[in-house]
Amino acid sequence: MNKINFLFAIHNHQPVGNFGHVFEEVFNVCYRPYFEVLKRFPELKTTAHFSGPLLEWLKQHRADYLKMLKDMVQAGRLEILSGGFYEPLLSTLPEEDAIGQIRMMNQFIEAEFDFEPRGLWLAERIWNPDLPRIIAQAGLQFTIVDDTHFYYSGLEENQMQGYYITERLGHPLFLFPISKELRYGIPFKMPEETLATLRRAKDELGFTGMTYADDGEKFGSWPETFQWVYKEKWLEKFFTAINDNNDWIETLTFSEYIDRHSPSGRIYLPMASYDEMMEWSLPTKAALKFKWLKEELQAKDVQEERYKLFLRGGQWDNFLTKYEESNLLHKKMLHVSRKVKELSPEEQESSGALKELYQGQCNCAQWHGMFGGLYLNYLRHALYQHLLKAENIVDEKTGQGFSQEIFDYNMDGKDEILVSNRQMNVLMAPAYGGALMEIDYRPECFNLSNVLRRREEIYHKTILESAHTENSDQNQPQSIHDRVKFKEQDLQSKIFFDRYERYSFLDHFMGPDTTLENFKRCTFEEQGNFVDRAYEMETQDASQSEKDFSLTLKRSGLVTQRGNSHPVTVEKKFIFSRTATQIQAHYKIVNESAVLLKLWWGVEFNFTLLAGDAEDRYYVCPGHVLDSSRLISEGALDDVPNFSMRDDWHKFQLSIAFSPAVSLWRFPVETISQSEDGFERTYQGSCLLAHRKLTLAPGQSVKHHFTLNISPSEPTPA
């Protein structure tokens, strides 16, 4: 009797920067019990991938677990897949880094499991037509991608079997299509339904091999699945059902299937990922239209099979335009990668710079969909931290001190200015409000500008519609794609959208009805056209001398009052220290009009110390008593000459001195996002607005000085 080969794979991963207690918790509810159940079924053959961050944790904390996996590998029961070690998106990396990440994983697998991998887990199944050449150069033979990719190439359901061969410039690669039906059904449907799918594939479609591959965290770590998978014994029942039907189902590893069967054909895939990722990557307005179109087709009872070839979302790279924070992380990685290449290959590895760079390439904090991802500030921070460590190592090795560069850092077609010394990096954007885009405190490898803009997301509509209609309890767990759950009450009232990026030294001219509340909500009247507009680079003092580097930015703009526009010039001269973490900003505001102007001028700063409601991160304002000093607090102060944000955990503080003194507003920048656990509010950073009311006669000017310092600190005595 002919059998269908069932190719079953799981992908286990924890991102760089995740908390140790999360590794421990997920190990106990998912990674360990899964293989404890699988061990009781020695006849079954399966495949698994573990990402590098998880493998390193297991090696340090659960060496016995790795030994158990090795025993299963050596018995021929388990195939281990390679991949980029720190779970990068290979298509977004410099080629040398992509190959290096794969080889790093190959070496780990060979050392720990005494096994030479033949296949690769492709992170988020982000496919690029050039990948066969890269993967083949790393010595691997196959990878696994979604059937979505194959449909976009014109294949139909009855062709989604076995594996196909593709190539790039003569470099071959085998591709296995993952069944979306199985991916959505396991483990949320009863085992009998999976058997029915396999039976149909064998008897009606004539398949000899069918692939399931998805996140291992579905087996115990996703909400409500531990009870279902282990307490109610879904996994045991599932493996038993496969085992009991071995007269027509045979489990094989992917390598075994390749050795027994020829490719189903040759194919060339377009850029693609799984369906959900391609929807998430769309800009919000386009995503809403896409959602409406799919719902309209379903309402007309149009079968998905008829249109899936032609109906697709975006591509992962859209995230680099959808979220400027993602783009800045990516461009920081490219910048540091170029710097690491200044070292010899031997120095890159022996110094630790290469490993730090690779850790900074983990994909999880660079995008957002069903999981928190980009919205989790500690994941973004971890990537910056590793990239800055790599940069520090390189500068120490090469003797690099003070430098200033003018180039298109973020690839927007406009030049930015990067100023660096051993204590700080500062990235300025003349074309965007003359703003400070990033400031890094290099001794602690900390990007203090890592503040996420509040944007409209497609699921905000769900929050507004479903705030009082949460899903009722189900007899079996729902997929995270179907759950609607709120982690706190009244989230719908906290959804705000920003009109501009959360940078610093942003210049506002506000209407008379502006309040702290409507400024926080970003619904205030902006009378000027300065905040996100281009400033001209008037002068720059080259860094060849011993003097500090200075940069003068100037904009001749307009302030509109009572329907009339009046010319106003804002000039700001920045002076960057060659040795310390200090920036001086000297402002000059000139009334260029022929009438008296009453202006409400403010300079906005956005910084983060990561934790908004922690006792060791707080504000300090000498001479003033704050109702609450925690960074999650908000309030208004008058006559402020100096204000600080202090971090007792990392033992540094950021201070801004104002001359003359200013009125100061502060509030937390918080986003409302979704994760596998539900909708939640997340602290992204703190906004400070230093503001003054000015009365300027025609031709009159006013000057103001800011001095920003970052310095080591000791905790404030209780």
N, C-alpha and C positions, 0 to 999 in steps of 0.2 A: 504493500500500500504506500503510495506517495505521501510524504509528510511535508508540512510547511515548517520552515526553519524560523523560529521566533528569536529575534536578536534584541536583547533586553539590556539597556544601559542606563546608569544613573550618573549624574554630575553633582558632586559635593563641593561646596565652595563657601568660604567666608572671606569678606573683602579685607584688604589692607586697611588697618586703622580700626577694625571692629574691636569691641571690648573683650577682654579675656573671659569675663563671665558669660558672654554670649557663646563663645567657642565651647565652653564647658557645658552650658545648658543644651545647646543643639547636639553636642556629642551624646549626651545622656538620653535625650528624647528621640534621637534620629539616627545618627551615624552608628552608634554601638548596637541598639536593638535591631536595626535593619540586618546587619551581618550576623547577629546572633540567631535570627530566624533563618536566614539564608544557609547558615552552616548546617542546619538540620535537613537540608535537601541536597545531598552530595551529587545527585544525578543532574541537577540543573547547572547550566553554564551561563554566566552573565558577564557583563562588562561594567567597569566603573572608572570614573575620572575624579581625582582629587586635585584641587587647585593648590598652588605653592604655599600661600599663607596657611592653609589648613594642614598641609603636609608638614610644614615646619612646626606648627603647634603640636601635632600628633607626635612627631619625633621627640619633642621636648617633654611632653606631658603624658603621652599614651604610647610608649614604645611597644608595649605588649599588643596593642591593637594593630600596629604596623606588622608585627610578627605574625599575627593571625591572618592578615591580608596576604602576606608573603607565602604562607603555607597554602592558601587557596590558589594563588597564582601558580605555585610550583606543582600543585595537583592538577593543573589544567582546567580548573573550575572558574577562574576569574581572569579576565584580560584587563590590564591597566592601560588607559589612554594617556598619551602625552598631551601637551598644549603649551601655550605661553605660560611660564612659571607663575608669574604674579597676575594671571588672568587679564592680560591686556587685550584690546581689540587689535589684532594683528594688522588689519588694513590701515590703521591710523598711525602706525609706527614707522620710523625710518627702517629700511629693509634690514640693515645690520642689527638693529635692536630686536626686530621680530625673529630673525633666525637665532640670535643669541638667547632670547627667552625660551624658545623651543628646545634648543640644545641644553640649556640649564635644566629643564624638566626631564629630558632624556637621560641625562647623567644621574639625576636624583633617582629615577625609577630603576635604572640599571644597578645603582649602588644599594638601594634599600630593598628591592624586590628580586634582584638577580634575574631581571627580565628586560629584554630589548623591545621597546614599544614599536609598533608598526602603524598605529593610528593616532589621530589628534582630535581632542575636543576643541572645537572652534567657539571661542567665547561669544555668547549671545548669538551664535550662528550668523555673525556678520560676514557675509560673503562678498568678496571682490574678485573679479576675473583674473587678477594677477596672483592670487594666493597659491595656485598650484606650483608656480615657479618657486615661491618662497618656502612652502612646506616641503617640497621635494628636496630643496637644498639643505633642509634640516634633517633629511634622511628618513622621512615618513612616507607612508604609502596610501593612507585613506583618511577621510574625515566623515562626519555625520552632519547633515543639514536638514532643514525642514522640507516636507513635500511642497510647501509654498514655493520654494525656489524652483522646483521642477515644473509646477503649474505655470509659472511665469515664463518658462521656456517653451510652453506649448504642449506639454505632456498631459495625459488624461489619467483618470483614476485607475484604469486597468493597467497602467504602466508604472505605478508606484511600487515596484517590487525590487528586491535584490539590491544591486548597486550598479552605478554607471561609471564610465570613465570620461574624464575631461583632461584637458592639458592647457599649458600656456607656454608657447615658444618651445614646444617639444618636451616639456616637463609634465609627465602624467600624474594624475591623482584619481583615486577611486572615491565615489560619493554615494553614501547611503541616504535615502529619503526617510525622514521621520514621519510616521503617521500622525496627523493632527487628531484624528478620531481617537487613537489610542492615548495620545498625550492628554487629551481632555477627559478621557474616561478613567484613567488610572491615577490615583486610587479612589476616585469619587463614585464610581459605579461598581456594581457587584461583579465579582469575577466571571460570572456566567455571561455577562455582556461582552467582556473581552474575548471569551471563547467564541461567542457568536460572530464577532468581528473577524477573528482568525479563520473561523470555519468558512465564512463567506469569501474571504480573500483566497482561501485554498480552492474551494469548490466552484465558485462562480467566476472569480477573476484569474484563477490559475496561477496564483503566486507560489513561488518556492521559498521566498524569504520576505519577512516583514519586520520593520524596525520600530521599536519604542525607545526613546531617549529623552530624558527630561531631568529637572532638578531633583536630587535626592532628598532635599528638605521637604518635599511633598509628603514624605513618609515619616511624619511625626513632628516636624517643626512648624509647618504651616498651621494656622489657627484651627483648632479642634481636631487635627488629624491624628495626634498621639492616641487619643481615646479610640478613634475609629480603626486605625491601622494596627495597634498593638493590644489595647485593652479588649476591643471587640474582635480582634484577631483577623482583620481583613487581609494582612500580608500573608499570614499562615494559610488562610483559605485560598488566597490567590496562587501561591506556590504549589499548594496541594492540587488545585484544579489543573494547573499546567502539567504537573507530574502525573496525575491520574489519566491524562489524555495523551500520554506519550506514544500511543499507537498512531497518532496523526500529527502531533506537535513535537518538534525536536528543538531544544535550545542549543544555540551555538554561539561562540564568540565571533566577532566580525572577521578576525583573521582566518578562523576556520572556514567561515562561509566563502571568503575569497579563494581559499585554497581548493574548495570543492566545486565552485561555480564560476562561470565566465560572466563578464559584465553583461547587463541587459541592453547596453548600447552606448553610444558616445553622446555627450551632451555638453553644452556651454551655458552656464548659468549667468543671469544678469546680477547686478548688485542687489542684494536682498537680505532679509532676515525673516524671523517668524512674523506672522500676521500682526500680532499685538505690538511688537517693536516698531513695525513700519507705520502703524497708526499713531503710536505715541510720539514718533519723531515729527509728525506734521505740525505746522503752526496751528495755534488753537482755532482760529477761524476756519482754516481748511479742514481741521479734524472734525469740527462740528458739521460741516457740509458733507464730509465723507460718512459720518455717522448717520446723517439724515438720508443719504442716498442708499445706504445699506438697509436702513429700516423701511424705506419706500419699496425697495425690491422685495424684501421679505413680506411686506403687507400685500404686495401683488402676487405673492406665492411663486416668485421666480426662484427656481432651484439654484442654490449656490454654485453647483457644479457648472452651470451654464455661463456664469460671469466671472468666476474667480481668476481666470487667466487675464482678464482685462481690468479688474478692479483691485488696485493696490494702493498702499499708502505712500509714505516718503521713503527716505533712506537714512541710515544712522547719522550720516554727516549733517543732516538737517539740525541736529542738536547743537551744532557749533554756531548756527545762526539763530536758533530758537532761544538759546541761553548764552549770553555773552560770557557768563562765568565758566561755562564748559569750554568755550573757545579759549579763554585766558589760561585755563588749566592746561589745555592741549598745547598752546603756544609756549607756555612756560616749560613744558616737557621737551618740546623741540629745541628750545634755547639751551636748556641744560644738557640735552643729548649732544648738541654741537660742542658744548664746552668739554664734556667728558671725552669726546673724541680728540681733544687736544693732548691727552695723555696717551702713552703707548699702550697697546693691548695688555701688556703685562701689568703696567701701573693701574690701568682701569680696574682690573680684578683685584690686585693685591692691596690697593688703597681702600677698597670698599665702595668706590664711587659708582662702579657699574651696578652693583647690587642695589644701592640707594636709588639710582636712576630707574632700574627695573621696577622697584616697589612703587615708585611714583607714576608708573604707567598702568596701574590697575584700573579697570574700566568703570567700576561701580559708581564712583562719584562724578562721572562725566555725563550722565544722562538721567532721565527720570521717566518712569512709566507707572507700573503697578507698585513697585518698591520705592522706598524713600530716596535712595540714590543721591543725586545731586542736592536734594533738599536737606540732607543730613550734614550739618556743618563739620562734624568731627571726621567724616570720611573725606571731605574736601581738604580739611586741615592736614590729615595724614599724608595725602599726596604731596601737598606743598612742603610738608616737613621733610619728607624723603628727598624731594627735588632740591631743597635748600641744603640739605646735608651733602648731597652730591656736589652741589656748586661750591660749598665751603671747602670740601676736600680738594677739588680741582684748583681753586684759587690758592690754597695753602701749598699745593705741589708746584704750581707755576709761579708763585710769588706775586700774583696779581693783587694790586692795591686799589687805588682810586681809578675809576673809569667813567666815561660818559659816552653814550652811543646814540645816534639819531638814525632810526630805521623803522620800517613798518612792522612792528612787533606782533600785532594781533591780526595782520593781513586784512586790513579794511581799506587799503589803498591810500592811507594817510600815515604820515610819520609820527611815531611816538619817541619819547626821550627816556632812555634808561640810564640812571645814575647809580653807581655802586661804589661802596667802600667795604671794608671788612666787617662793618657793623650793620650796614643796611643796604637794601636795594630800593630804589624809588622809580616808579614808572609813571611818567606824565603824558597826558593826552591833550596837546594843544588844540586838536580838531574837535574835542568833546569838552567844551566848557573850560579849557585850560586846566583840567582836573587832575588830581592825583588818583590814578587807577589802582596802584598797588604800593604798599610799603611793607617791606619785610624786615623784621628784627632778626638778624642773622645769628647772633649768639644763641637764641632759642629756636631758630629755624621756624619762625612764626610769621605768617602773613596776616597782618592786622586788618587788611582791607577785604578780607574774605567774607563779604556780606552779600547775600543773595537778594536780588530785586524781587518785589512782590508782583507776580504776573497772573493774568487770567489763565486758568487751566480748564480743560473740557469738563473735568469732574466737579468744578465749582457749581455748575448748574445742577448736578446731582445732589450736592450738599444743600443747596437752596430749596430743592424740591423734596428732599427726603429727610429733612431735619427731624421731622416728627413721625416718620413712617419707617423705622428700621425693620430689617428683615426679621421675621419670626424664627424661632428655633426650628431646626430641621432634625429629622431622625438620623441623617448622615451629613457629614460636613460638605459645605459648598466650596467650590473652587474660589480662590481669591478674586477671580474675574467677576464673580457673581455677588460677592458680599457687599453690603452697605452697612458700615458700622462707624460710630462716632466715639472717639476716645475721650471727649469731653463735651459738655453741653454748650449750646449757643454759638457754635462755630460760625454759623452763617452771618452773625453780626460782626465778625472779625476779619471778613474777607475784604482786603483793600488792594488796589492796584497802583503801582508806581508809574509815573509818566517818564521817568528817566532812570539811568543806571545809578546804583548806590555807591558813587565815588565820593571823594572829598575835595575841599576847596571849590565847591559848586556855588555859583553866585546867583542869588535871588533878589528880585525886587518885588515885594509882596503888596497885595491890595490891602486897603484899610480894614477889611473885615476878616483878615487872617487871624486865626486862633491856633493854639497848640493842637486842638482836636482836629480841625480841618487840615492843618499842615501834616499831621500824622496820617490822616486818611488820604493825603495827596489830592484833596478836592479844593484847595485854596486857589485864589486868583493869582496867577503869575503875570505881573505887569511888564517884566523885562524879557528880552530874548537873548539871555546869556547862559542859562544853566547847562544847555547841551549843544551850544553853538560853537563855531570855530573861533579861536583866538589866534592872532598872528604872533609869530615868534619875532620879537623886535630885536633883541640882542641876546647873545650868549657869550660867556667868558670861557675861553678854552681852558682845559685843565692842565696845560703844560706848566703853568706857574705853580707856586706854592700856595696861592690864594684858593679860597673855596670857590666852587663852581657856581656861577649865577646864570639865571635864565629869566628873561623878561617876556611876558605874554601880555597882549593888549587886544581889546575888542572895542570897536566903536559901534555900539548897538543902540537900541531904542527902548524907552520906557513909555508905556501907553497909560494915560490917565484921562478919564472922562472922554474917551474916544479920540483923544489927540496923542500923537506919538512925538516924543521928544528925544533928541540925540543925547546919549550919555556914554562916556568912555570909562571903561574899567581897565586899569593897568595893574598887573601884579608881578612883582619881581621876587623870584625864589632864589634863595642862597642855600646851597647844599654843602654841608660840612665834608671835608676830605677824609676825616678820621672818626667823627662821632655820629651818633644817630640823631641828627638835628637838621631841621628845615626851618628857615626863616622866610616869611612871606610878607612883603611890604606892598600894601594896597594903596592905590590912588584912584579916587572916583571923581570925575569931572563932569559938571553940568555944561554940556556943549550947546544948550538951547538958548533962546532969547527970553525965557520966562523963568520965574522963581519955581523951583521944584521941591516938593516935599516927598521925600523918598523913604521907604522902609526897606532897608538893605540887610541882607543876611548871607552868611557863609555857612554852608552845610558840610558836616563831616560825618562819615560813616565808618565805624571801626568795630572790631569784634575781639572779645577774649573768650569766645566759644560758649561759656556757661552764663546764662542770664540770671538764674536764680540760685547761685551758689554763694556761700558765705565768704569764699576766698577770692571772688571777683566783684569789685565794687568801685563806686565813684568816691573821689575825694575832692572837696571844694573848701579850701581854707577860708575861715571867716563866715561860713554859712552852715546852717543845720538842715540836713535833708530828711524829709519824712521817711524815706528809705534810700539806702545807698546802693542797693543791689542793681545790677545792670538791667533788670527787667522793669525797674521803676520808671516813672515818668514825672515830669514836673517843670516848673519855670522858676528861674532865679534872676535877680537883677544885680547890677554892679559886680560882675564877676571878672577878676583880673587873672585868675588861673583855675584850671579845671583838669582833673586827672581821672584816668581809668587804671585801676591797679589790679594786678594778678599775683596773688600770693602763692599760687601753685607753681607758676613758672618764674616767679620772683623778678618781675619787671613792671614798670608802669609807663603809660603814655600820658604826657602832660601837654597842654596847650596854654600858653600865656597870651593874654590879650592886652594890647596897649593902643588906645585907652580901654578901660573895662567895658564889658558888654552885658546885655541881657542874654540869657541862655535858656533854650528849651532842650529837653532830652526826652527820648522815648525809645522803647525797644522796637526793632524791625522784626516782625514775626510773619511767617508764611503759614498758609493752610494747605497742607499737602496730603497725599494718600500714601499708605504703605500696606503691606500684607495684613497688618493688624487693624487697619481702618484709617479714618481721616483724623489728622492731628495738627496741632499748632506747634511750630518749631521756632525757637529763637535763632535769628540769623546774625544779629549785631545790634549796635546802638547808634542812633542818630542824634547828633548834637547840632543845634542851630545857634550860632552866635549872631545876634542881630542888633541893629541900631536904627533909630529914626533920624534922618538927616534933612536939613533945610539948606539948599544950595541956591545962591543967586546965579544969574547967568555968568558963565565963565569961572565960577568958584569951584574949588576942589577940596577934598578932605582926604586925609591919610589915616591908615590904620595898619597896625603891625601884629602879626601872629608869630609865635615861636613854638614849634612842635618838637618835643624831645621824647625819646624813649631811653630809659635808663634802668639799671638794676635797682631793686628796691627790697626792703625788708618789710615784713608784715607790720601793719599799724598796731600798736599796743592796744589791748582791749580796754 
